[in-house]
Amino acid sequence: MELKKAITERRSVKNYDYEMYVDEEKVFSLVDLATYAPNHGMREPWRLVYISKKQIPEFAEKVAESAFANDSEKQEKYINKVTKVGGMFVILSKRDPRQKENLENQMAVGAFVQNLMLLMHDEGMGSCWKTPEFIFRPTFRKIVGVNDDEEVNGFLYITEKDSSVKVMERKNKSLITEW
Ligand SMILES: Cc1cc2nc3c(=O)[nH]c(=O)nc-3n(C[C@H](O)[C@H](O)[C@H](O)COP(=O)(O)O)c2cc1C
């Protein structure tokens, strides 16, 4: 697929159904390719935790209990939604006590995830980066197994493409200002 077309036509997929399955071998090979994202100092500051379709119900139940304690309706809604997804990654990045290096790490992860989403799009898969509030909670970190020196950058849901979503034109207001 042509790069320009891939960039404009990749869409965040937000509708899921139970029959969504992913080719895990393919997805993992795309993760390897995505690491060719620029990363300063070649620190490769990313790590992904994979939750397979089979594991999602157990994972979602634990996450829902910790994220929406005492609200069984919200728990159920969350579980119903995510169990439809084909598979998911929790995106982690290396936290660096140095300001500059930390900024570089965070931005490198953005480049890495965009690479991965474009590659998945190119292979006919869909994806959506998700950053719900609860990813910052210690209970969530514990469920996932996040190390103390890692930031949680959200989830990457792996899905099928949704042909009903249209290309979202960008506004690009004040994109470039002449100095
Ligand atoms: C860092 C990041 C976090 C995001 N978090 C969420 C989220 O929590 N929930 C959601 O529905 N979409 C989330 N998105 C997807 C964006 O909302 C989506 O990219 C935007 O709607 C533009 O649509 P497109 O990606 O299809 O072009 C996130 C995207 C990024 C880059």
PDBQT file of the ligand as one rigid body, heavy atoms in Angstrom, charges set to zero:
ROOT
HETATM    1  C1  LIG A 201      -2.583   8.871  22.482  1.00  0.00    +0.000 C 
HETATM    2  C2  LIG A 201      -3.956   8.557  21.997  1.00  0.00    +0.000 A 
HETATM    3  C3  LIG A 201      -4.941   8.204  22.880  1.00  0.00    +0.000 A 
HETATM    4  C4  LIG A 201      -6.220   7.883  22.448  1.00  0.00    +0.000 A 
HETATM    5  N1  LIG A 201      -7.169   7.503  23.353  1.00  0.00    +0.000 NA
HETATM    6  C5  LIG A 201      -8.404   7.177  22.933  1.00  0.00    +0.000 A 
HETATM    7  C6  LIG A 201      -9.393   6.750  23.861  1.00  0.00    +0.000 A 
HETATM    8  O1  LIG A 201      -9.152   6.663  25.060  1.00  0.00    +0.000 OA
HETATM    9  N2  LIG A 201     -10.598   6.410  23.378  1.00  0.00    +0.000 N 
HETATM   10  C7  LIG A 201     -10.900   6.485  22.047  1.00  0.00    +0.000 A 
HETATM   11  O2  LIG A 201     -12.016   6.166  21.672  1.00  0.00    +0.000 OA
HETATM   12  N3  LIG A 201      -9.981   6.886  21.138  1.00  0.00    +0.000 NA
HETATM   13  C8  LIG A 201      -8.746   7.227  21.554  1.00  0.00    +0.000 A 
HETATM   14  N4  LIG A 201      -7.794   7.603  20.641  1.00  0.00    +0.000 N 
HETATM   15  C9  LIG A 201      -8.134   7.609  19.211  1.00  0.00    +0.000 C 
HETATM   16  C10 LIG A 201      -8.415   9.013  18.737  1.00  0.00    +0.000 C 
HETATM   17  O3  LIG A 201      -9.552   9.498  19.339  1.00  0.00    +0.000 OA
HETATM   18  C11 LIG A 201      -8.513   8.996  17.225  1.00  0.00    +0.000 C 
HETATM   19  O4  LIG A 201      -7.259   8.892  16.773  1.00  0.00    +0.000 OA
HETATM   20  C12 LIG A 201      -9.173  10.224  16.637  1.00  0.00    +0.000 C 
HETATM   21  O5  LIG A 201     -10.530  10.050  16.818  1.00  0.00    +0.000 OA
HETATM   22  C13 LIG A 201      -8.819  10.458  15.191  1.00  0.00    +0.000 C 
HETATM   23  O6  LIG A 201      -9.362   9.408  14.421  1.00  0.00    +0.000 OA
HETATM   24  P1  LIG A 201      -8.465   8.478  13.482  1.00  0.00    +0.000 P 
HETATM   25  O7  LIG A 201      -7.374   7.879  14.331  1.00  0.00    +0.000 OA
HETATM   26  O8  LIG A 201      -9.426   7.454  12.993  1.00  0.00    +0.000 OA
HETATM   27  O9  LIG A 201      -7.936   9.339  12.393  1.00  0.00    +0.000 OA
HETATM   28  C14 LIG A 201      -6.519   7.944  21.063  1.00  0.00    +0.000 A 
HETATM   29  C15 LIG A 201      -5.511   8.316  20.160  1.00  0.00    +0.000 A 
HETATM   30  C16 LIG A 201      -4.252   8.621  20.609  1.00  0.00    +0.000 A 
HETATM   31  C17 LIG A 201      -3.195   9.000  19.610  1.00  0.00    +0.000 C 
ENDROOT
TORSDOF 0
